[in-house]
Structure formats: structure tokens, C-alpha cells
Amino acid sequence: MKQYHLIVSGLVQGVGFRYYTERIALSMQIKGWVRNLPDDTVEIVAQGTESALLAFIKEVKNSPGFSRVDDVKIHEQPPENFTAFKIK
């Protein structure tokens, strides 16, 4: 298991981006969470297999719906003990 911390910038608040993120995380068996930050970015902590995480990050970068992803900062973290993926 690996875990990544992502900060997503662009037009990612008020456009359903967190719900999209939750949906793709659940479909890829990713655990962790997603939340809006005060600076209009979205923070994601994602845990799963390396291949699932790479596919998840690729989908996050796809700018679904009305969102627009300009940048994704990614840092690896030590894995925590998540049991699900949640919107905070």
C-alpha cells in the first residue's frame, strides 16, 4: 500500500469536484479523503496500490464536468489506517 497527499488547484470548488473524486476513488478501491481548503484548492489523501493510485491521479487531472484542474502537487506519505474514502 502507498499513500499520496495531493493539492489540486484550478476551478475545483463549487463544481462537484469532491463528489467526482469520491466516485472514482470508490470505483478504484482507493481509501482516504477529500476536502476543500480556504485558498480555493482541494486537498486529497489517497491510499491504495501503486497502479490504482496512478490511475486515480490520472482521472483527477482530467478536469471532470465544469471543473478545470490547472495543477496537482503530489507527495508520498506513510500509509495510515483508512477503511473508506470520505468527503470532509
C-alpha positions in Angstrom: 0.0 0.0 0.0 1.1 3.5 -0.8 -0.4 6.9 0.2 -0.2 10.2 -1.6 -1.2 13.7 -0.4 -2.5 15.8 -3.3 -3.3 19.5 -3.6 -5.4 20.3 -6.6 -5.6 23.8 -8.0 -7.8 25.4 -10.6 -11.6 25.7 -10.8 -12.2 22.8 -8.3 -14.6 24.2 -5.8 -18.4 24.6 -6.3 -18.4 22.4 -9.4 -18.9 18.9 -7.9 -15.2 18.0 -7.9 -15.1 16.4 -4.5 -18.1 14.2 -5.4 -16.4 13.2 -8.6 -13.2 12.4 -6.7 -15.2 10.2 -4.2 -16.9 8.3 -7.0 -13.6 7.5 -8.8 -11.9 6.6 -5.5 -14.6 4.2 -4.6 -14.5 2.6 -8.1 -10.8 2.1 -7.9 -10.7 0.9 -4.2 -8.9 4.0 -3.1 -9.2 4.9 0.6 -8.7 8.3 2.3 -10.5 11.6 2.0 -11.0 14.8 0.1 -11.8 18.3 1.3 -11.9 22.0 0.2 -9.3 24.3 1.5 -9.8 28.0 2.2 -7.4 29.0 -0.6 -9.8 27.5 -3.2 -7.7 24.4 -3.7 -8.8 20.8 -2.9 -6.8 18.5 -0.7 -6.8 14.7 -1.2 -5.2 11.9 0.8 -5.4 8.7 -1.3 -4.2 5.3 -0.3 -4.1 2.1 -2.4 -1.9 0.1 -4.7 0.6 1.9 -6.9 -1.3 1.1 -10.1 -4.7 2.2 -8.6 -3.2 5.4 -7.3 -1.6 6.2 -10.7 -5.0 5.6 -12.4 -6.8 7.7 -9.8 -4.4 10.6 -10.2 -4.8 10.5 -13.9 -8.6 10.8 -13.5 -8.2 13.6 -11.0 -6.2 15.5 -13.6 -8.9 15.0 -16.3 -10.9 18.1 -15.2 -14.4 16.5 -15.0 -17.6 18.3 -15.7 -17.4 22.1 -15.0 -14.1 21.8 -13.2 -10.7 22.8 -14.5 -7.6 21.3 -13.0 -4.5 23.5 -13.5 -2.0 21.8 -11.2 -1.7 18.8 -8.9 1.0 18.7 -6.3 1.8 15.2 -5.2 3.8 14.0 -2.1 4.1 10.4 -0.9 3.3 9.9 2.8 3.5 7.0 5.2 0.2 5.0 5.0 -2.4 5.5 7.6 -5.2 3.1 8.5 -8.2 4.2 6.3 -11.2 2.0 5.9 -13.1 4.0 3.3 -12.9 7.2 1.2 -14.8 10.2 2.6 -15.6 13.8 1.8 -14.6 16.0 4.7 
